[in-house]
Amino acid sequence: MKPAKHIPSAAFFLFLACVSGVPGHAQGASRAQVWVGSWATSQQIPEPENALAPDDLRDATVRQIVRLSVGGTTLRVHLSNAFGTEPLKFTSVHVAQPLSPASPAIDPSSDRALTFSGASEVIVPAGAEYISDPIDYPVAPLSSLAITFHLDAPPVRETGHPGSRATSWYVHGNLVASATLPGANHVDHWYQIAGVDVLAASGAASVVALGDSITDGHATTTNGNDRWTDVLAEHLQASPATRDVGVLNEGIGGNHLLTDGLGPSVLARFDRDVLAQTGVHWLIVFEGVNDLGGVTRNGAASAADHSALVRRILSAYQQTIVRAHAHGIRVIGATITPFAGSDYYHPGPATEADREAINSWIRAPGHFDQVLDFDKVVRDPGQPDRLLPAYDCGDHLHPNPEGYRALGDSIPLTLFAR
């Protein structure tokens, strides 16, 4: 009796694809290339004032422009229905080169249709994300990409990113390949898109910036791409040693470490916004000011409340470190910047003492793998509990574009050595 013939399992073929660094269906790809995240944004349920009316998304084309960080020869796009309560059908999805970040016009010769398992349409299940098939589409570092999709019916509940600081356009009808969108309405939010990956040279990797509105870019220039993460991406591209490092901004305005607010808490969104990102090797954690400010926003808190909050914040930091290290990700902690004088949070001496205690823990060896002392970069030396006036947008909480540039300029590229 002959022995049974051994047939390799599907898992074996998946293993071969993984060790080669390239999925088997990426056309024209070298085995020396790897997937890396070039752009990403955190997903949340848009607040009522930031959501589109259902009729706006009925038989609608939506064109959105994102700025990539690292370049590559091939790309794929992530669609999101993370907070949808019903499956969402995209009837067509295209990519193209925009003529301007502030215009819906594209170069029609650059327009290409995306596919999903070979089909031009895709139904994304409720609570899920879908990644397009790879498409040979070379993109330059720091270039813009227009992502255009058509929906027959609106999502029952939208998924998006209100703090895009980028303009999106929407119009009725299927105009995904149109050079312009005549009569389109516009809004400064992103909807149903989560990321863009590129196929880049072996060794390429990404850094995730996990933060709140100061990472999201409150008070930056709409369509100006002048967040501190944009500055970091520019510096990485300026150095031959780090041109293969992508920057993924996973900031949410009003975000907390410990509780849900505008978007899920850091610990609730960690798997999706950090661990699931493509090619992530580093994580910058720049969170905590909203937790600190919230304890006294509506009145005084006891000394016991302050002490308990500090302990819980430090424990949350430890959780991010443990979870990231389990996946081989190095964690960089950023100190919390000053916010005395904020009319929103009304911080007093006890809150400032909390901030100083937390920053001392961040700076201390043995906690984070590396430290970014953002507090020191933007504080007023004469009043260290306040932002330097030249870096203050006016609300005494958020930097202005000059302050964001100072934060980006302060990040040493040696952190991303391999």
C-alpha positions as CSV (number, residue, x, y, z in Angstrom):
1,M,0.0,0.0,0.0
2,K,1.5,3.3,-1.0
3,P,1.8,6.1,1.6
4,A,-0.6,8.9,1.2
5,K,0.8,11.8,-0.8
6,H,1.5,14.8,1.3
7,I,-0.4,18.0,0.2
8,P,0.9,21.2,1.7
9,S,-1.8,23.0,3.8
10,A,-3.2,26.5,3.1
11,A,-1.3,27.7,6.2
12,F,1.9,26.5,4.6
13,F,1.3,28.6,1.5
14,L,0.4,31.6,3.7
15,F,3.7,31.1,5.6
16,L,5.6,31.2,2.3
17,A,3.8,34.4,1.3
18,C,4.6,36.0,4.7
19,V,8.3,35.1,4.8
20,S,8.7,36.4,1.2
21,G,7.5,39.7,2.4
22,V,5.0,40.1,-0.4
23,P,1.4,38.8,-0.8
24,G,1.2,36.3,-3.6
25,H,-1.2,38.5,-5.6
26,A,0.9,41.7,-5.6
27,Q,1.8,42.0,-9.3
28,G,5.2,43.0,-10.4
29,A,6.5,43.0,-6.8
30,S,10.0,42.1,-5.8
31,R,10.5,39.6,-3.0
32,A,12.6,42.2,-1.3
33,Q,9.6,44.5,-0.8
34,V,7.3,44.8,2.2
35,W,4.0,46.4,3.0
36,V,4.1,49.6,5.2
37,G,1.5,52.1,6.3
38,S,1.9,55.4,4.5
39,W,-1.3,57.1,5.8
40,A,-3.9,56.3,8.4
41,T,-6.5,57.9,10.6
42,S,-8.5,56.8,13.7
43,Q,-12.1,55.8,13.3
44,Q,-15.0,57.0,15.4
45,I,-18.7,57.7,15.3
46,P,-19.0,61.3,13.9
47,E,-20.8,63.6,16.3
48,P,-24.2,64.8,15.0
49,E,-22.8,68.1,13.9
50,N,-20.0,66.3,12.0
51,A,-22.1,63.6,10.4
52,L,-23.6,63.9,6.9
53,A,-27.3,63.7,6.5
54,P,-28.4,60.2,5.2
55,D,-29.7,61.8,2.0
56,D,-26.3,63.4,1.3
57,L,-24.9,59.9,1.0
58,R,-27.7,58.3,-1.0
59,D,-26.5,57.6,-4.6
60,A,-23.4,59.7,-3.7
61,T,-19.8,60.1,-4.8
62,V,-17.4,61.1,-2.1
63,R,-13.9,62.3,-2.9
64,Q,-11.3,62.7,-0.1
65,I,-7.7,63.7,-0.2
66,V,-5.0,62.3,2.0
67,R,-1.3,63.0,2.3
68,L,1.0,60.0,2.2
69,S,4.2,59.8,4.2
70,V,6.4,57.1,2.6
71,G,6.3,56.3,-1.1
72,G,6.1,53.0,-2.9
73,T,5.5,51.1,-6.1
74,T,2.2,49.5,-5.3
75,L,-0.7,50.6,-3.0
76,R,-3.8,49.3,-1.3
77,V,-6.6,51.2,0.5
78,H,-8.4,50.4,3.7
79,L,-12.2,51.1,3.8
80,S,-13.8,51.2,7.2
81,N,-17.3,50.3,8.6
82,A,-15.9,50.0,12.1
83,F,-18.9,51.6,13.8
84,G,-21.5,50.7,11.3
85,T,-24.4,48.7,12.5
86,E,-25.3,47.2,9.1
87,P,-23.1,46.0,6.1
88,L,-22.1,48.9,3.8
89,K,-21.8,48.4,0.1
90,F,-19.3,50.4,-1.9
91,T,-20.3,50.2,-5.6
92,S,-16.9,51.5,-6.8
93,V,-13.7,52.9,-5.4
94,H,-11.0,54.8,-7.3
95,V,-7.7,56.5,-6.6
96,A,-6.1,59.4,-8.5
97,Q,-3.7,62.2,-8.2
98,P,-5.4,65.4,-7.1
99,L,-4.5,68.7,-8.7
100,S,-4.6,70.4,-5.3
101,P,-5.3,69.4,-1.7
102,A,-8.0,72.0,-1.6
103,S,-9.8,71.1,-4.8
104,P,-11.9,68.1,-6.0
105,A,-10.2,68.2,-9.4
106,I,-8.0,65.2,-10.3
107,D,-5.6,64.3,-13.2
108,P,-8.0,62.0,-15.1
109,S,-5.0,60.2,-16.7
110,S,-4.0,59.0,-13.2
111,D,-7.4,57.6,-12.3
112,R,-7.5,53.9,-11.5
113,A,-10.3,51.7,-10.2
114,L,-9.6,49.5,-7.1
115,T,-10.9,45.9,-6.8
116,F,-11.7,43.7,-3.8
117,S,-11.1,40.0,-4.4
118,G,-11.2,40.9,-8.1
119,A,-14.6,42.7,-8.0
120,S,-15.2,46.4,-8.4
121,E,-17.7,46.5,-5.6
122,V,-17.5,45.4,-2.0
123,I,-19.8,44.9,1.0
124,V,-18.0,45.7,4.2
125,P,-19.6,43.9,7.2
126,A,-20.7,45.9,10.2
127,G,-17.8,46.6,12.6
128,A,-15.2,45.6,10.0
129,E,-12.6,47.0,7.7
130,Y,-11.8,45.9,4.1
131,I,-8.5,46.2,2.3
132,S,-8.4,46.6,-1.5
133,D,-6.4,44.3,-3.8
134,P,-2.9,45.7,-4.4
135,I,-2.6,47.9,-7.5
136,D,0.5,48.9,-9.3
137,Y,0.4,52.6,-8.7
138,P,3.7,54.3,-7.9
139,V,3.4,57.2,-5.4
140,A,6.0,59.6,-4.2
141,P,6.8,60.4,-0.6
142,L,4.7,63.3,0.9
143,S,2.4,63.3,-2.2
144,S,-1.4,63.6,-2.0
145,L,-3.8,60.8,-3.1
146,A,-7.5,61.3,-3.9
147,I,-9.7,58.4,-2.8
148,T,-13.2,58.5,-4.4
149,F,-16.0,56.1,-3.7
150,H,-19.7,55.7,-4.6
151,L,-22.5,54.5,-2.4
152,D,-26.0,53.5,-3.5
153,A,-27.3,53.8,0.0
154,P,-26.0,55.6,3.1
155,P,-24.5,53.8,6.1
156,V,-27.0,53.2,8.9
157,R,-24.4,54.7,11.2
158,E,-21.4,56.5,9.8
159,T,-17.8,55.7,10.6
160,G,-15.3,58.6,10.1
161,H,-12.7,61.0,11.4
162,P,-14.1,64.5,12.0
163,G,-10.7,66.1,12.7
164,S,-9.4,65.6,9.2
165,R,-8.2,69.2,8.8
166,A,-8.7,68.3,5.1
167,T,-11.6,69.0,2.8
168,S,-13.8,66.3,1.3
169,W,-16.4,66.7,-1.5
170,Y,-19.7,64.9,-2.1
171,V,-22.2,64.9,-4.9
172,H,-25.1,62.8,-6.1
173,G,-24.5,60.3,-8.9
174,N,-21.7,57.9,-9.7
175,L,-18.8,60.2,-10.7
176,V,-15.9,58.3,-9.3
177,A,-13.8,58.8,-12.4
178,S,-14.8,62.4,-13.1
179,A,-12.0,64.9,-13.5
180,T,-14.1,67.3,-11.4
181,L,-17.2,67.1,-9.3
182,P,-19.6,69.8,-10.6
183,G,-21.8,71.3,-8.0
184,A,-20.2,69.3,-5.2
185,N,-20.7,70.2,-1.5
186,H,-17.7,70.1,0.8
187,V,-17.0,69.4,4.4
188,D,-13.8,69.2,6.4
189,H,-14.1,65.6,7.6
190,W,-13.2,62.1,6.4
191,Y,-15.7,59.3,6.1
192,Q,-15.3,55.5,5.8
193,I,-11.6,55.5,4.9
194,A,-8.9,54.3,7.3
195,G,-5.5,53.9,5.7
196,V,-3.3,53.6,2.7
197,D,-0.4,51.0,2.5
198,V,2.4,51.0,0.0
199,L,4.8,48.3,-1.1
200,A,8.3,49.7,-0.3
201,A,11.8,48.5,0.0
202,S,12.8,45.7,2.5
203,G,13.3,47.3,5.9
204,A,10.5,49.8,5.6
205,A,8.4,50.3,8.7
206,S,5.9,52.7,10.3
207,V,5.5,54.8,13.4
208,V,2.1,55.2,15.0
209,A,1.4,58.5,16.8
210,L,-1.3,57.7,19.3
211,G,-2.8,60.9,20.8
212,D,-5.6,63.4,21.3
213,S,-6.4,66.8,19.6
214,I,-2.7,67.9,19.8
215,T,-1.8,65.0,17.6
216,D,-5.0,65.2,15.5
217,G,-3.9,68.8,14.8
218,H,-6.4,71.2,16.4
219,A,-5.6,74.8,15.3
220,T,-3.5,73.6,12.3
221,T,-4.2,74.9,8.8
222,T,-7.0,73.2,6.9
223,N,-5.4,71.4,3.9
224,G,-2.0,72.7,5.1
225,N,-0.6,69.4,6.5
226,D,1.2,71.2,9.3
227,R,0.5,68.8,12.2
228,W,3.6,67.8,14.2
229,T,3.3,64.3,12.6
230,D,3.5,66.0,9.2
231,V,6.7,67.7,10.2
232,L,8.1,64.4,11.4
233,A,7.3,62.8,8.1
234,E,9.1,65.6,6.3
235,H,12.2,65.2,8.4
236,L,12.2,61.4,7.9
237,Q,12.0,61.9,4.1
238,A,14.9,64.4,4.3
239,S,17.3,61.8,5.7
240,P,18.4,58.9,3.5
241,A,18.6,56.7,6.6
242,T,14.9,57.1,7.4
243,R,13.1,57.6,4.0
244,D,11.4,54.2,4.4
245,V,9.6,55.1,7.6
246,G,5.9,55.9,7.4
247,V,4.0,58.1,9.8
248,L,0.5,57.1,10.9
249,N,-1.5,59.8,12.8
250,E,-3.9,58.0,15.1
251,G,-5.0,61.1,17.1
252,I,-8.6,61.8,18.0
253,G,-9.7,65.2,19.3
254,G,-10.9,65.0,22.9
255,N,-9.6,61.5,23.4
256,H,-8.9,60.0,26.8
257,L,-6.7,57.2,28.1
258,L,-9.3,55.9,30.5
259,T,-12.8,56.7,29.3
260,D,-14.6,57.0,26.0
261,G,-15.3,60.6,24.9
262,L,-14.9,61.8,21.3
263,G,-14.0,58.3,20.1
264,P,-13.1,55.2,22.1
265,S,-10.5,55.5,24.9
266,V,-6.9,54.6,24.1
267,L,-7.1,51.2,25.7
268,A,-10.3,50.5,23.8
269,R,-8.9,51.4,20.4
270,F,-5.4,50.1,20.9
271,D,-5.8,46.9,18.9
272,R,-7.3,48.7,15.8
273,D,-5.3,51.9,15.9
274,V,-1.9,50.4,16.8
275,L,-1.5,46.6,16.6
276,A,-3.5,46.3,13.3
277,Q,-1.5,49.0,11.5
278,T,0.7,47.8,8.7
279,G,4.4,47.5,9.4
280,V,4.4,49.3,12.7
281,H,7.7,49.2,14.5
282,W,7.4,52.2,16.8
283,L,4.6,53.8,18.9
284,I,4.6,57.4,20.2
285,V,2.1,57.7,23.1
286,F,1.1,61.4,23.6
287,E,-2.1,61.2,25.7
288,G,-3.4,62.3,29.1
289,V,-4.2,66.0,29.1
290,N,-7.9,65.3,28.7
291,D,-7.9,62.9,31.6
292,L,-6.1,65.4,33.7
293,G,-8.3,68.3,32.8
294,G,-11.5,66.4,33.1
295,V,-11.2,65.7,36.8
296,T,-11.7,69.4,37.7
297,R,-13.6,70.7,34.6
298,N,-16.9,70.9,36.5
299,G,-15.6,71.6,40.0
300,A,-13.0,70.9,42.5
301,A,-11.7,67.3,43.2
302,S,-10.4,65.9,46.4
303,A,-6.8,65.0,47.0
304,A,-7.8,61.3,46.9
305,D,-9.4,61.8,43.5
306,H,-6.2,63.4,42.1
307,S,-4.0,60.7,43.5
308,A,-6.3,57.9,42.1
309,L,-6.3,59.6,38.7
310,V,-2.5,59.8,38.5
311,R,-2.3,56.1,39.4
312,R,-4.8,55.1,36.8
313,I,-3.0,57.2,34.1
314,L,0.3,55.6,34.9
315,S,-1.3,52.2,34.8
316,A,-2.8,52.9,31.4
317,Y,0.7,53.9,30.1
318,Q,2.0,50.6,31.4
319,Q,-0.8,48.7,29.6
320,T,0.2,50.4,26.3
321,I,3.8,49.4,26.8
322,V,3.0,45.8,27.7
323,R,0.6,45.3,24.8
324,A,3.0,46.9,22.3
325,H,6.0,45.0,23.5
326,A,4.1,41.8,23.1
327,H,4.1,42.6,19.3
328,G,7.7,43.7,19.1
329,I,6.8,47.4,19.0
330,R,9.1,50.0,20.7
331,V,7.2,52.6,22.7
332,I,8.1,56.2,22.9
333,G,6.5,58.3,25.6
334,A,5.8,62.0,25.2
335,T,5.4,64.3,28.2
336,I,2.1,66.1,28.6
337,T,2.3,69.8,27.5
338,P,1.2,72.7,29.8
339,F,-2.4,73.9,29.8
340,A,-2.7,76.4,32.7
341,G,-5.1,79.2,31.7
342,S,-7.3,76.9,29.7
343,D,-10.9,78.2,29.9
344,Y,-12.2,74.7,29.0
345,Y,-10.5,72.8,31.8
346,H,-9.8,75.5,34.4
347,P,-6.7,73.6,35.8
348,G,-5.4,74.6,39.3
349,P,-2.3,73.9,41.3
350,A,-3.4,70.4,42.1
351,T,-3.9,69.5,38.4
352,E,-0.5,71.0,37.6
353,A,1.0,68.9,40.4
354,D,-0.6,65.8,38.7
355,R,0.9,66.8,35.4
356,E,4.4,67.2,36.8
357,A,4.2,63.9,38.6
358,I,3.1,62.1,35.4
359,N,5.8,63.8,33.4
360,S,8.4,62.8,35.9
361,W,7.3,59.2,35.6
362,I,7.5,59.4,31.8
363,R,11.0,60.8,31.9
364,A,12.2,58.2,34.4
365,P,14.3,55.3,33.0
366,G,12.7,51.9,32.9
367,H,9.2,52.8,31.8
368,F,9.1,53.9,28.1
369,D,11.8,52.7,25.7
370,Q,12.5,56.3,24.7
371,V,11.1,59.7,25.7
372,L,10.1,62.9,23.8
373,D,10.0,65.8,26.2
374,F,7.3,67.8,24.4
375,D,6.5,69.7,27.7
376,K,10.0,71.2,27.6
377,V,9.8,72.1,23.9
378,V,6.6,74.3,24.1
379,R,6.4,75.5,27.7
380,D,7.1,79.1,28.8
381,P,10.4,79.0,30.8
382,G,9.1,81.9,32.9
383,Q,5.8,80.1,33.6
384,P,6.4,76.4,33.0
385,D,2.8,75.6,33.6
386,R,1.8,77.5,30.5
387,L,2.5,77.3,26.8
388,L,5.0,79.7,25.4
389,P,2.9,82.6,24.0
390,A,4.6,82.3,20.6
391,Y,3.4,78.7,20.4
392,D,-0.1,79.2,21.9
393,C,-3.1,79.1,19.5
394,G,-4.9,81.3,22.0
395,D,-6.8,78.7,24.0
396,H,-3.8,78.0,26.3
397,L,-4.2,74.3,25.5
398,H,-3.3,73.7,21.9
399,P,-0.2,74.8,20.0
400,N,-0.4,76.9,16.9
401,P,1.3,75.8,13.6
402,E,4.6,77.2,14.9
403,G,4.2,75.2,18.1
404,Y,3.4,72.1,16.1
405,R,6.5,72.6,14.0
406,A,8.6,73.0,17.2
407,L,7.3,69.6,18.4
408,G,8.0,67.9,15.1
409,D,11.5,69.5,14.9
410,S,12.4,68.3,18.3
411,I,12.1,64.6,17.5
412,P,15.5,63.0,16.9
413,L,15.6,60.7,13.9
414,T,17.9,58.4,15.8
415,L,14.8,57.0,17.5
416,F,14.0,55.2,14.3
417,A,17.3,53.6,13.7
418,R,17.2,49.8,13.1
